[in-house]
Amino acid sequence: MVSNRHILRQGSALGALGRTALQAAMQKVQGVPKTAPPLPGPELTSVVAPRPRDLVDAYLRNVGGNPKAYAGRLPGHMFPQWGFGPAARTLDGIPYALMSVVNGGCRLEVRGELPDDVPLTVTAQLMDIEDDGRKAILRQRVVTGVEGNPEIIVAHMDPIVIYGKRDKSQPRPKKVMPTVPQDAHELARWRISRSAGLDFARLTGDFNPIHWVPSYARMNGFKSTILHGFGTMARAIEGLHKAQFAGATPVRGFDCRFTRPLTLPADVGLYVRQTDALREVWVGNALGGECFMSGTYTLEGES
């Protein structure tokens, strides 16, 4: 169980959620904007105070990491905790319903060590919007650094808005859901509790109720609450560190897509497959079973 005291550290994210809810309410009254703002959008820069060490350690334990392996530094995959607020501001004026945005994926670049005892400089920008008439992918870039080294953690996020209706005069396309390959190798098995969504919210400030209020999640088409995509990603990265690298942190690049909602509680595995050219990773039920996240990763010194 994660302590409620960590909620007091989530001012930026909670402020962003409140701001988004207010803008969504205004959209219902005034309508959604008709055109997109000029792109790429402006760079929005914030300075964030050093993160409390007890918050960092609680976050790491929650996602399966070892706080001792991060002595004096912050895990790169924790960037949503300080980057969610600036990232949300980049979506001002977009021509889509803000409450319909879901997490489609993330490409994370860890270019160095992020110290835990100095202020962080966070820059967020909406780079592009890819709209096919039914859904829109919002390409965001969130960069974290410190004075003298502004680009230590670079995250490329792909929120998705599905807004269009299928043309019923056309045949329904056959939907092929991704699965975990039969030749992958299971590295770890996790039993993720029903409270995992609320715990991750306490640690990062992302209190979207689909992650912790069952009735709200069902109202939005889910069987129950679902785990945050970034919670799945963080568990996968720390699972790689623990199972393959004895708790060290050599993963420098991680590119993933969230392919299916991970309903809580859950019993899932971490799977990998390596070829000469590619290191692949999945989170899923079993070999050949449902896949909730798929991706690739690189180690230090690899491109």
Backbone hydrogen bonds, N-H to C=O, Kabsch-Sander energy under -0.5 kcal/mol:
donor,donor_aa,acceptor,acceptor_aa,energy
6,H,3,S,-1.2
7,I,4,N,-1.7
8,L,5,R,-1.1
9,R,6,H,-1.6
10,Q,7,I,-1.8
14,L,10,Q,-2.8
15,G,11,G,-2.4
16,A,12,S,-2.0
17,L,13,A,-2.3
18,G,14,L,-2.4
19,R,15,G,-2.3
20,T,16,A,-2.6
21,A,17,L,-2.6
22,L,18,G,-2.2
23,Q,19,R,-2.5
24,A,20,T,-2.6
25,A,21,A,-2.1
26,M,22,L,-2.2
27,Q,23,Q,-2.2
28,K,24,A,-1.5
29,V,25,A,-1.1
30,Q,26,M,-3.6
31,G,27,Q,-2.2
41,G,126,L,-3.2
44,L,42,P,-0.6
44,L,124,A,-2.9
45,T,43,E,-0.6
46,S,122,V,-2.9
48,V,46,S,-0.5
48,V,120,L,-3.2
55,L,52,P,-0.5
56,V,52,P,-2.0
57,D,53,R,-2.6
58,A,54,D,-2.0
59,Y,55,L,-2.5
60,L,56,V,-2.5
61,R,57,D,-2.5
62,N,58,A,-2.0
63,V,59,Y,-1.6
64,G,61,R,-1.1
65,G,60,L,-3.4
69,A,66,N,-1.6
70,Y,67,P,-1.5
71,A,68,K,-1.1
73,R,70,Y,-2.1
74,L,114,L,-2.8
78,M,75,P,-1.7
79,F,76,G,-1.7
81,Q,78,M,-2.3
82,W,78,M,-0.5
82,W,79,F,-0.8
83,G,79,F,-2.6
84,F,80,P,-1.9
87,A,83,G,-2.4
88,A,84,F,-2.3
89,R,85,G,-1.5
90,T,86,P,-0.8
90,T,87,A,-0.8
91,L,88,A,-1.4
92,D,89,R,-1.3
94,I,91,L,-1.8
96,Y,94,I,-1.3
100,S,97,A,-1.7
101,V,98,L,-1.2
102,V,160,I,-2.7
104,G,102,V,-0.6
104,G,158,D,-1.0
106,C,256,C,-1.9
107,R,156,H,-2.5
108,L,106,C,-0.5
108,L,254,F,-3.4
109,E,154,V,-2.8
110,V,252,R,-3.3
111,R,109,E,-0.8
111,R,152,I,-3.1
112,G,152,I,-0.6
114,L,74,L,-0.6
116,D,72,G,-1.5
120,L,48,V,-3.1
121,T,145,G,-2.9
122,V,46,S,-3.1
122,V,120,L,-0.6
123,T,143,V,-2.6
124,A,44,L,-2.5
125,Q,141,R,-1.8
127,M,125,Q,-0.8
127,M,139,R,-2.8
128,D,139,R,-1.2
130,E,137,I,-2.5
131,D,129,I,-0.7
132,D,135,K,-2.1
136,A,161,V,-2.6
137,I,130,E,-2.6
138,L,136,A,-0.6
138,L,159,P,-3.1
139,R,128,D,-2.6
139,R,137,I,-0.7
140,Q,138,L,-0.8
140,Q,157,M,-2.7
141,R,125,Q,-2.5
142,V,155,A,-2.9
143,V,123,T,-3.0
144,T,153,I,-2.9
145,G,121,T,-2.1
146,V,149,N,-2.3
149,N,146,V,-2.5
152,I,144,T,-2.1
153,I,144,T,-2.4
154,V,109,E,-2.5
155,A,142,V,-2.8
155,A,153,I,-0.5
156,H,107,R,-2.8
157,M,140,Q,-1.9
157,M,155,A,-0.6
158,D,105,G,-2.1
160,I,102,V,-3.3
161,V,136,A,-2.6
162,I,100,S,-0.6
163,Y,134,R,-2.3
163,Y,161,V,-0.7
164,G,134,R,-2.6
168,K,166,R,-0.9
170,Q,167,D,-1.9
176,V,174,K,-0.6
177,M,175,K,-0.7
180,V,289,G,-2.1
184,A,181,P,-1.4
185,H,272,V,-3.0
187,L,185,H,-0.6
187,L,270,L,-3.3
188,A,270,L,-1.1
190,W,268,V,-3.4
192,I,190,W,-0.7
192,I,266,A,-2.9
193,S,191,R,-0.5
196,A,193,S,-1.5
199,D,195,S,-2.7
200,F,196,A,-2.4
201,A,197,G,-1.9
202,R,198,L,-2.3
203,L,199,D,-1.3
204,T,200,F,-1.5
205,G,201,A,-3.0
207,F,205,G,-1.6
211,H,208,N,-2.1
212,W,209,P,-1.0
213,V,209,P,-2.7
217,A,213,V,-2.4
218,R,214,P,-2.6
219,M,215,S,-1.9
220,N,216,Y,-1.1
220,N,217,A,-0.6
221,G,218,R,-1.7
222,F,217,A,-2.3
226,I,210,I,-1.8
227,L,262,L,-2.4
232,T,228,H,-1.9
233,M,229,G,-2.5
234,A,230,F,-2.3
235,R,231,G,-2.0
236,A,232,T,-2.1
237,I,233,M,-2.4
238,E,234,A,-2.5
239,G,235,R,-2.2
240,L,236,A,-2.1
241,H,237,I,-2.1
242,K,238,E,-2.5
243,A,239,G,-2.5
244,Q,240,L,-2.4
245,F,240,L,-0.8
245,F,241,H,-1.1
247,G,241,H,-2.4
248,A,245,F,-2.3
252,R,250,P,-0.6
252,R,298,T,-2.0
253,G,298,T,-1.6
254,F,108,L,-2.1
255,D,296,T,-2.7
256,C,106,C,-2.9
256,C,254,F,-0.5
257,R,294,S,-2.7
258,F,104,G,-1.9
259,T,257,R,-0.9
259,T,292,F,-0.9
260,R,292,F,-1.1
263,T,261,P,-1.0
264,L,225,T,-2.8
266,A,192,I,-2.4
268,V,190,W,-2.0
269,G,284,G,-3.3
270,L,188,A,-2.3
271,Y,269,G,-0.5
271,Y,282,W,-2.8
272,V,185,H,-2.2
273,R,280,E,-1.7
275,T,278,L,-2.8
280,E,273,R,-3.0
280,E,278,L,-0.6
281,V,295,G,-2.6
282,W,271,Y,-2.5
283,V,293,M,-2.2
284,G,269,G,-1.9
285,N,290,E,-2.1
288,G,180,V,-2.3
289,G,286,A,-2.6
291,C,178,P,-1.2
292,F,283,V,-3.2
293,M,283,V,-1.4
294,S,257,R,-2.1
295,G,281,V,-2.3
296,T,255,D,-2.2
297,Y,279,R,-1.9
298,T,253,G,-2.2
300,E,250,P,-1.4
302,E,299,L,-2.5
